[in-house]
């Protein structure tokens, strides 16, 4: 089964939508911005490699 993710699928989709809508093309810049400004909304924000891995996995399951 594996380790349960600390970031839900809904939170991941929300972060990805916000990244796109705010025009961040770099995941690293987006996550830096999110850590600085959205910490109160997302108690856990993954590091860039984990974020990219989860997004790729979510894309392939569509």
PyMOL Python script that loads the backbone (N, CA, C, O; Angstrom):
from pymol import cmd

cmd.read_pdbstr("""\
ATOM      1  N   UNK A   1       0.828  -1.189   0.000  1.00  0.00           N
ATOM      2  CA  UNK A   1       0.000   0.000   0.000  1.00  0.00           C
ATOM      3  C   UNK A   1       0.871   1.252   0.000  1.00  0.00           C
ATOM      4  O   UNK A   1       0.589   2.177  -0.762  1.00  0.00           O
ATOM      5  N   UNK A   2       1.905   1.319   0.812  1.00  0.00           N
ATOM      6  CA  UNK A   2       2.805   2.470   0.797  1.00  0.00           C
ATOM      7  C   UNK A   2       2.474   3.504   1.850  1.00  0.00           C
ATOM      8  O   UNK A   2       1.575   3.331   2.673  1.00  0.00           O
ATOM      9  N   UNK A   3       3.210   4.553   1.798  1.00  0.00           N
ATOM     10  CA  UNK A   3       3.049   5.647   2.751  1.00  0.00           C
ATOM     11  C   UNK A   3       1.904   6.552   2.296  1.00  0.00           C
ATOM     12  O   UNK A   3       1.811   6.902   1.119  1.00  0.00           O
ATOM     13  N   UNK A   4       1.046   6.921   3.221  1.00  0.00           N
ATOM     14  CA  UNK A   4      -0.057   7.823   2.891  1.00  0.00           C
ATOM     15  C   UNK A   4       0.496   9.221   2.609  1.00  0.00           C
ATOM     16  O   UNK A   4       1.314   9.725   3.379  1.00  0.00           O
ATOM     17  N   UNK A   5       0.064   9.848   1.521  1.00  0.00           N
ATOM     18  CA  UNK A   5       0.568  11.189   1.196  1.00  0.00           C
ATOM     19  C   UNK A   5       0.081  12.221   2.206  1.00  0.00           C
ATOM     20  O   UNK A   5      -1.039  12.138   2.711  1.00  0.00           O
ATOM     21  N   UNK A   6       0.941  13.194   2.490  1.00  0.00           N
ATOM     22  CA  UNK A   6       0.569  14.253   3.425  1.00  0.00           C
ATOM     23  C   UNK A   6      -0.256  15.333   2.741  1.00  0.00           C
ATOM     24  O   UNK A   6      -0.932  16.118   3.406  1.00  0.00           O
ATOM     25  N   UNK A   7      -0.201  15.372   1.423  1.00  0.00           N
ATOM     26  CA  UNK A   7      -0.947  16.326   0.629  1.00  0.00           C
ATOM     27  C   UNK A   7      -2.019  15.557  -0.131  1.00  0.00           C
ATOM     28  O   UNK A   7      -1.701  14.646  -0.896  1.00  0.00           O
ATOM     29  N   UNK A   8      -3.280  15.911   0.068  1.00  0.00           N
ATOM     30  CA  UNK A   8      -4.360  15.180  -0.599  1.00  0.00           C
ATOM     31  C   UNK A   8      -4.362  15.478  -2.097  1.00  0.00           C
ATOM     32  O   UNK A   8      -3.749  16.443  -2.555  1.00  0.00           O
ATOM     33  N   UNK A   9      -5.057  14.636  -2.843  1.00  0.00           N
ATOM     34  CA  UNK A   9      -5.182  14.855  -4.282  1.00  0.00           C
ATOM     35  C   UNK A   9      -5.882  16.187  -4.558  1.00  0.00           C
ATOM     36  O   UNK A   9      -5.510  16.906  -5.486  1.00  0.00           O
ATOM     37  N   UNK A  10      -6.881  16.510  -3.764  1.00  0.00           N
ATOM     38  CA  UNK A  10      -7.609  17.771  -3.945  1.00  0.00           C
ATOM     39  C   UNK A  10      -6.682  18.963  -3.722  1.00  0.00           C
ATOM     40  O   UNK A  10      -6.744  19.947  -4.460  1.00  0.00           O
ATOM     41  N   UNK A  11      -5.824  18.877  -2.706  1.00  0.00           N
ATOM     42  CA  UNK A  11      -4.871  19.960  -2.447  1.00  0.00           C
ATOM     43  C   UNK A  11      -3.862  20.071  -3.588  1.00  0.00           C
ATOM     44  O   UNK A  11      -3.493  21.175  -3.988  1.00  0.00           O
ATOM     45  N   UNK A  12      -3.422  18.938  -4.104  1.00  0.00           N
ATOM     46  CA  UNK A  12      -2.475  18.933  -5.220  1.00  0.00           C
ATOM     47  C   UNK A  12      -3.096  19.609  -6.449  1.00  0.00           C
ATOM     48  O   UNK A  12      -2.455  20.441  -7.091  1.00  0.00           O
ATOM     49  N   UNK A  13      -4.328  19.253  -6.771  1.00  0.00           N
ATOM     50  CA  UNK A  13      -5.014  19.857  -7.916  1.00  0.00           C
ATOM     51  C   UNK A  13      -5.195  21.356  -7.686  1.00  0.00           C
ATOM     52  O   UNK A  13      -5.008  22.151  -8.607  1.00  0.00           O
ATOM     53  N   UNK A  14      -5.553  21.741  -6.477  1.00  0.00           N
ATOM     54  CA  UNK A  14      -5.724  23.153  -6.153  1.00  0.00           C
ATOM     55  C   UNK A  14      -4.417  23.910  -6.344  1.00  0.00           C
ATOM     56  O   UNK A  14      -4.406  24.991  -6.934  1.00  0.00           O
ATOM     57  N   UNK A  15      -3.319  23.353  -5.851  1.00  0.00           N
ATOM     58  CA  UNK A  15      -2.018  23.995  -6.027  1.00  0.00           C
ATOM     59  C   UNK A  15      -1.648  24.114  -7.506  1.00  0.00           C
ATOM     60  O   UNK A  15      -1.152  25.154  -7.940  1.00  0.00           O
ATOM     61  N   UNK A  16      -1.888  23.054  -8.278  1.00  0.00           N
ATOM     62  CA  UNK A  16      -1.557  23.077  -9.697  1.00  0.00           C
ATOM     63  C   UNK A  16      -2.405  24.108 -10.443  1.00  0.00           C
ATOM     64  O   UNK A  16      -1.897  24.813 -11.315  1.00  0.00           O
ATOM     65  N   UNK A  17      -3.684  24.200 -10.108  1.00  0.00           N
ATOM     66  CA  UNK A  17      -4.560  25.194 -10.736  1.00  0.00           C
ATOM     67  C   UNK A  17      -4.114  26.607 -10.385  1.00  0.00           C
ATOM     68  O   UNK A  17      -4.081  27.487 -11.245  1.00  0.00           O
ATOM     69  N   UNK A  18      -3.776  26.817  -9.129  1.00  0.00           N
ATOM     70  CA  UNK A  18      -3.319  28.140  -8.710  1.00  0.00           C
ATOM     71  C   UNK A  18      -2.017  28.504  -9.418  1.00  0.00           C
ATOM     72  O   UNK A  18      -1.835  29.647  -9.837  1.00  0.00           O
ATOM     73  N   UNK A  19      -1.118  27.542  -9.551  1.00  0.00           N
ATOM     74  CA  UNK A  19       0.148  27.770 -10.244  1.00  0.00           C
ATOM     75  C   UNK A  19      -0.116  28.235 -11.675  1.00  0.00           C
ATOM     76  O   UNK A  19       0.485  29.201 -12.146  1.00  0.00           O
ATOM     77  N   UNK A  20      -1.019  27.536 -12.356  1.00  0.00           N
ATOM     78  CA  UNK A  20      -1.335  27.878 -13.744  1.00  0.00           C
ATOM     79  C   UNK A  20      -2.042  29.237 -13.841  1.00  0.00           C
ATOM     80  O   UNK A  20      -1.701  30.063 -14.688  1.00  0.00           O
ATOM     81  N   UNK A  21      -3.014  29.454 -12.978  1.00  0.00           N
ATOM     82  CA  UNK A  21      -3.796  30.685 -13.045  1.00  0.00           C
ATOM     83  C   UNK A  21      -2.961  31.920 -12.697  1.00  0.00           C
ATOM     84  O   UNK A  21      -3.215  33.009 -13.213  1.00  0.00           O
ATOM     85  N   UNK A  22      -1.980  31.751 -11.834  1.00  0.00           N
ATOM     86  CA  UNK A  22      -1.134  32.883 -11.451  1.00  0.00           C
ATOM     87  C   UNK A  22       0.077  33.035 -12.364  1.00  0.00           C
ATOM     88  O   UNK A  22       0.876  33.957 -12.198  1.00  0.00           O
ATOM     89  N   UNK A  23       0.208  32.131 -13.326  1.00  0.00           N
ATOM     90  CA  UNK A  23       1.248  32.279 -14.335  1.00  0.00           C
ATOM     91  C   UNK A  23       2.640  31.833 -13.940  1.00  0.00           C
ATOM     92  O   UNK A  23       3.619  32.276 -14.541  1.00  0.00           O
ATOM     93  N   UNK A  24       2.753  30.973 -12.948  1.00  0.00           N
ATOM     94  CA  UNK A  24       4.058  30.447 -12.547  1.00  0.00           C
ATOM     95  C   UNK A  24       4.409  29.268 -13.451  1.00  0.00           C
ATOM     96  O   UNK A  24       3.743  28.234 -13.409  1.00  0.00           O
ATOM     97  N   UNK A  25       5.452  29.420 -14.268  1.00  0.00           N
ATOM     98  CA  UNK A  25       5.876  28.322 -15.136  1.00  0.00           C
ATOM     99  C   UNK A  25       6.920  27.445 -14.455  1.00  0.00           C
ATOM    100  O   UNK A  25       7.156  26.316 -14.886  1.00  0.00           O
ATOM    101  N   UNK A  26       7.536  27.948 -13.413  1.00  0.00           N
ATOM    102  CA  UNK A  26       8.555  27.201 -12.673  1.00  0.00           C
ATOM    103  C   UNK A  26       7.946  26.651 -11.383  1.00  0.00           C
ATOM    104  O   UNK A  26       7.415  27.403 -10.566  1.00  0.00           O
ATOM    105  N   UNK A  27       8.031  25.340 -11.212  1.00  0.00           N
ATOM    106  CA  UNK A  27       7.506  24.720  -9.984  1.00  0.00           C
ATOM    107  C   UNK A  27       8.292  25.199  -8.769  1.00  0.00           C
ATOM    108  O   UNK A  27       7.716  25.401  -7.700  1.00  0.00           O
ATOM    109  N   UNK A  28       9.596  25.382  -8.923  1.00  0.00           N
ATOM    110  CA  UNK A  28      10.418  25.842  -7.798  1.00  0.00           C
ATOM    111  C   UNK A  28       9.980  27.236  -7.339  1.00  0.00           C
ATOM    112  O   UNK A  28       9.843  27.488  -6.142  1.00  0.00           O
ATOM    113  N   UNK A  29       9.765  28.126  -8.290  1.00  0.00           N
ATOM    114  CA  UNK A  29       9.312  29.481  -7.930  1.00  0.00           C
ATOM    115  C   UNK A  29       7.925  29.452  -7.320  1.00  0.00           C
ATOM    116  O   UNK A  29       7.648  30.161  -6.353  1.00  0.00           O
ATOM    117  N   UNK A  30       7.054  28.630  -7.889  1.00  0.00           N
ATOM    118  CA  UNK A  30       5.702  28.527  -7.377  1.00  0.00           C
ATOM    119  C   UNK A  30       5.702  28.035  -5.926  1.00  0.00           C
ATOM    120  O   UNK A  30       5.025  28.606  -5.072  1.00  0.00           O
ATOM    121  N   UNK A  31       6.460  26.980  -5.658  1.00  0.00           N
ATOM    122  CA  UNK A  31       6.481  26.437  -4.300  1.00  0.00           C
ATOM    123  C   UNK A  31       7.106  27.420  -3.320  1.00  0.00           C
ATOM    124  O   UNK A  31       6.692  27.486  -2.163  1.00  0.00           O
ATOM    125  N   UNK A  32       8.093  28.179  -3.767  1.00  0.00           N
ATOM    126  CA  UNK A  32       8.680  29.226  -2.906  1.00  0.00           C
ATOM    127  C   UNK A  32       7.621  30.282  -2.584  1.00  0.00           C
ATOM    128  O   UNK A  32       7.489  30.710  -1.437  1.00  0.00           O
ATOM    129  N   UNK A  33       6.876  30.693  -3.600  1.00  0.00           N
ATOM    130  CA  UNK A  33       5.801  31.674  -3.413  1.00  0.00           C
ATOM    131  C   UNK A  33       4.730  31.106  -2.472  1.00  0.00           C
ATOM    132  O   UNK A  33       4.280  31.786  -1.549  1.00  0.00           O
ATOM    133  N   UNK A  34       4.333  29.865  -2.714  1.00  0.00           N
ATOM    134  CA  UNK A  34       3.300  29.235  -1.889  1.00  0.00           C
ATOM    135  C   UNK A  34       3.747  29.137  -0.429  1.00  0.00           C
ATOM    136  O   UNK A  34       2.953  29.385   0.479  1.00  0.00           O
ATOM    137  N   UNK A  35       5.003  28.781  -0.199  1.00  0.00           N
ATOM    138  CA  UNK A  35       5.503  28.710   1.179  1.00  0.00           C
ATOM    139  C   UNK A  35       5.460  30.073   1.855  1.00  0.00           C
ATOM    140  O   UNK A  35       5.149  30.172   3.042  1.00  0.00           O
ATOM    141  N   UNK A  36       5.769  31.114   1.109  1.00  0.00           N
ATOM    142  CA  UNK A  36       5.806  32.462   1.673  1.00  0.00           C
ATOM    143  C   UNK A  36       4.416  33.044   1.892  1.00  0.00           C
ATOM    144  O   UNK A  36       4.214  33.816   2.829  1.00  0.00           O
ATOM    145  N   UNK A  37       3.448  32.684   1.037  1.00  0.00           N
ATOM    146  CA  UNK A  37       2.157  33.366   1.065  1.00  0.00           C
ATOM    147  C   UNK A  37       0.943  32.484   1.342  1.00  0.00           C
ATOM    148  O   UNK A  37      -0.130  33.004   1.648  1.00  0.00           O
ATOM    149  N   UNK A  38       1.084  31.174   1.243  1.00  0.00           N
ATOM    150  CA  UNK A  38      -0.092  30.305   1.367  1.00  0.00           C
ATOM    151  C   UNK A  38       0.035  29.266   2.473  1.00  0.00           C
ATOM    152  O   UNK A  38      -0.746  28.316   2.522  1.00  0.00           O
ATOM    153  N   UNK A  39       1.002  29.435   3.355  1.00  0.00           N
ATOM    154  CA  UNK A  39       1.233  28.465   4.434  1.00  0.00           C
ATOM    155  C   UNK A  39      -0.012  28.237   5.278  1.00  0.00           C
ATOM    156  O   UNK A  39      -0.251  27.124   5.748  1.00  0.00           O
ATOM    157  N   UNK A  40      -0.804  29.282   5.470  1.00  0.00           N
ATOM    158  CA  UNK A  40      -2.000  29.153   6.306  1.00  0.00           C
ATOM    159  C   UNK A  40      -3.086  28.308   5.631  1.00  0.00           C
ATOM    160  O   UNK A  40      -3.981  27.800   6.307  1.00  0.00           O
ATOM    161  N   UNK A  41      -3.016  28.156   4.318  1.00  0.00           N
ATOM    162  CA  UNK A  41      -4.009  27.361   3.590  1.00  0.00           C
ATOM    163  C   UNK A  41      -3.581  25.917   3.385  1.00  0.00           C
ATOM    164  O   UNK A  41      -4.418  25.016   3.317  1.00  0.00           O
ATOM    165  N   UNK A  42      -2.271  25.700   3.287  1.00  0.00           N
ATOM    166  CA  UNK A  42      -1.722  24.372   3.032  1.00  0.00           C
ATOM    167  C   UNK A  42      -0.690  24.044   4.110  1.00  0.00           C
ATOM    168  O   UNK A  42       0.463  24.461   4.003  1.00  0.00           O
ATOM    169  N   UNK A  43      -1.085  23.306   5.144  1.00  0.00           N
ATOM    170  CA  UNK A  43      -0.157  22.996   6.229  1.00  0.00           C
ATOM    171  C   UNK A  43       1.083  22.242   5.756  1.00  0.00           C
ATOM    172  O   UNK A  43       2.152  22.371   6.353  1.00  0.00           O
ATOM    173  N   UNK A  44       0.947  21.456   4.686  1.00  0.00           N
ATOM    174  CA  UNK A  44       2.100  20.722   4.150  1.00  0.00           C
ATOM    175  C   UNK A  44       2.269  21.078   2.681  1.00  0.00           C
ATOM    176  O   UNK A  44       1.334  20.952   1.891  1.00  0.00           O
ATOM    177  N   UNK A  45       3.452  21.519   2.327  1.00  0.00           N
ATOM    178  CA  UNK A  45       3.800  21.760   0.928  1.00  0.00           C
ATOM    179  C   UNK A  45       5.024  20.918   0.612  1.00  0.00           C
ATOM    180  O   UNK A  45       6.048  21.038   1.285  1.00  0.00           O
ATOM    181  N   UNK A  46       4.930  20.067  -0.405  1.00  0.00           N
ATOM    182  CA  UNK A  46       6.061  19.189  -0.719  1.00  0.00           C
ATOM    183  C   UNK A  46       7.228  19.958  -1.312  1.00  0.00           C
ATOM    184  O   UNK A  46       7.080  21.098  -1.752  1.00  0.00           O
ATOM    185  N   UNK A  47       8.379  19.325  -1.318  1.00  0.00           N
ATOM    186  CA  UNK A  47       9.527  19.880  -2.021  1.00  0.00           C
ATOM    187  C   UNK A  47       9.268  19.726  -3.521  1.00  0.00           C
ATOM    188  O   UNK A  47       8.363  18.996  -3.924  1.00  0.00           O
ATOM    189  N   UNK A  48      10.050  20.404  -4.335  1.00  0.00           N
ATOM    190  CA  UNK A  48       9.829  20.395  -5.781  1.00  0.00           C
ATOM    191  C   UNK A  48       9.819  18.992  -6.400  1.00  0.00           C
ATOM    192  O   UNK A  48       8.916  18.695  -7.182  1.00  0.00           O
ATOM    193  N   UNK A  49      10.788  18.111  -6.082  1.00  0.00           N
ATOM    194  CA  UNK A  49      10.749  16.786  -6.718  1.00  0.00           C
ATOM    195  C   UNK A  49       9.473  16.004  -6.387  1.00  0.00           C
ATOM    196  O   UNK A  49       8.909  15.337  -7.255  1.00  0.00           O
ATOM    197  N   UNK A  50       9.025  16.087  -5.142  1.00  0.00           N
ATOM    198  CA  UNK A  50       7.805  15.392  -4.741  1.00  0.00           C
ATOM    199  C   UNK A  50       6.573  15.974  -5.410  1.00  0.00           C
ATOM    200  O   UNK A  50       5.665  15.240  -5.800  1.00  0.00           O
ATOM    201  N   UNK A  51       6.542  17.290  -5.541  1.00  0.00           N
ATOM    202  CA  UNK A  51       5.427  17.976  -6.201  1.00  0.00           C
ATOM    203  C   UNK A  51       5.355  17.548  -7.665  1.00  0.00           C
ATOM    204  O   UNK A  51       4.283  17.200  -8.161  1.00  0.00           O
ATOM    205  N   UNK A  52       6.485  17.574  -8.349  1.00  0.00           N
ATOM    206  CA  UNK A  52       6.519  17.179  -9.759  1.00  0.00           C
ATOM    207  C   UNK A  52       6.143  15.718  -9.942  1.00  0.00           C
ATOM    208  O   UNK A  52       5.425  15.372 -10.880  1.00  0.00           O
ATOM    209  N   UNK A  53       6.625  14.861  -9.052  1.00  0.00           N
ATOM    210  CA  UNK A  53       6.318  13.429  -9.140  1.00  0.00           C
ATOM    211  C   UNK A  53       4.822  13.192  -8.969  1.00  0.00           C
ATOM    212  O   UNK A  53       4.225  12.421  -9.721  1.00  0.00           O
ATOM    213  N   UNK A  54       4.216  13.848  -7.989  1.00  0.00           N
ATOM    214  CA  UNK A  54       2.770  13.697  -7.770  1.00  0.00           C
ATOM    215  C   UNK A  54       1.965  14.223  -8.945  1.00  0.00           C
ATOM    216  O   UNK A  54       0.961  13.621  -9.325  1.00  0.00           O
ATOM    217  N   UNK A  55       2.398  15.357  -9.536  1.00  0.00           N
ATOM    218  CA  UNK A  55       1.677  15.902 -10.688  1.00  0.00           C
ATOM    219  C   UNK A  55       1.749  14.952 -11.885  1.00  0.00           C
ATOM    220  O   UNK A  55       0.748  14.718 -12.562  1.00  0.00           O
ATOM    221  N   UNK A  56       2.941  14.408 -12.138  1.00  0.00           N
ATOM    222  CA  UNK A  56       3.097  13.463 -13.260  1.00  0.00           C
ATOM    223  C   UNK A  56       2.242  12.224 -13.042  1.00  0.00           C
ATOM    224  O   UNK A  56       1.609  11.731 -13.976  1.00  0.00           O
ATOM    225  N   UNK A  57       2.221  11.723 -11.816  1.00  0.00           N
ATOM    226  CA  UNK A  57       1.415  10.537 -11.512  1.00  0.00           C
ATOM    227  C   UNK A  57      -0.075  10.835 -11.681  1.00  0.00           C
ATOM    228  O   UNK A  57      -0.819  10.004 -12.201  1.00  0.00           O
ATOM    229  N   UNK A  58      -0.509  12.012 -11.245  1.00  0.00           N
ATOM    230  CA  UNK A  58      -1.905  12.397 -11.391  1.00  0.00           C
ATOM    231  C   UNK A  58      -2.279  12.561 -12.869  1.00  0.00           C
ATOM    232  O   UNK A  58      -3.376  12.186 -13.280  1.00  0.00           O
ATOM    233  N   UNK A  59      -1.372  13.116 -13.651  1.00  0.00           N
ATOM    234  CA  UNK A  59      -1.618  13.285 -15.087  1.00  0.00           C
ATOM    235  C   UNK A  59      -1.805  11.950 -15.779  1.00  0.00           C
ATOM    236  O   UNK A  59      -2.697  11.789 -16.613  1.00  0.00           O
ATOM    237  N   UNK A  60      -0.953  10.991 -15.427  1.00  0.00           N
ATOM    238  CA  UNK A  60      -1.009   9.697 -16.108  1.00  0.00           C
ATOM    239  C   UNK A  60      -2.234   8.885 -15.733  1.00  0.00           C
ATOM    240  O   UNK A  60      -2.600   7.955 -16.452  1.00  0.00           O
ATOM    241  N   UNK A  61      -2.870   9.215 -14.627  1.00  0.00           N
ATOM    242  CA  UNK A  61      -4.047   8.452 -14.209  1.00  0.00           C
ATOM    243  C   UNK A  61      -5.344   9.036 -14.767  1.00  0.00           C
ATOM    244  O   UNK A  61      -6.423   8.506 -14.499  1.00  0.00           O
ATOM    245  N   UNK A  62      -5.254  10.107 -15.528  1.00  0.00           N
ATOM    246  CA  UNK A  62      -6.457  10.741 -16.096  1.00  0.00           C
ATOM    247  C   UNK A  62      -6.903   9.975 -17.316  1.00  0.00           C
ATOM    248  O   UNK A  62      -7.896  10.340 -17.944  1.00  0.00           O
TER     249      UNK A  62
END
""", "prot")
cmd.dss("prot")
cmd.show_as("cartoon", "prot")
cmd.util.cbc("prot")
cmd.orient("prot")
